[in-house]
């Protein structure tokens, strides 16, 4: 059977296109360090986030072996920490973020970087990054999560390792006193000092009490 030269060319070009398309999709999926939120970070009962040994007191942890962990809880419509206070991270150290949601699916996207994860109830999303310079990054929720989704934002503050150590030390102290305060005032007035950005007072107060 004789196949015309143009016909062969046309078939070859079509096959080449298909290979090209599949390659770009494959590269996009695995090339730039993209992965699904999987079970590496572990699982968690979204109703018991406040009883989890780490997520009950989210925030930065001390540097150990040149590595620091940061725990962040997402909820409608804030990151804790992140929204009411920055997420502090040390410069020049590997930082592993551990994140979970206690209500619906949220996103955590650090503006101007490729740091980006979904935050899924029941799953603990983790990723490890290193910041070379001190400074501030904006964080936005990039999964539609409800009426005030567009207000769900926060900041990451990259500080020197010394300053970070101070913050971690103070963080423990602050948490203790805050917990005490809330216990005594719960039921009389709703507390206040935590929420500024998004007006979700009820949720912020509930966090403190827990
Ligand atoms: Cu949280 Cu959108």
Boltz pocket constraint, residues with backbone or C-beta under 6 A from the ligand:
constraints:
  - pocket:
      binder: B
      contacts: [[A, 75], [A, 76], [A, 77], [A, 105], [A, 106], [A, 107], [A, 141], [A, 142], [A, 143], [A, 144], [A, 145], [A, 146], [A, 149], [A, 150], [A, 152]]
      max_distance: 6.0
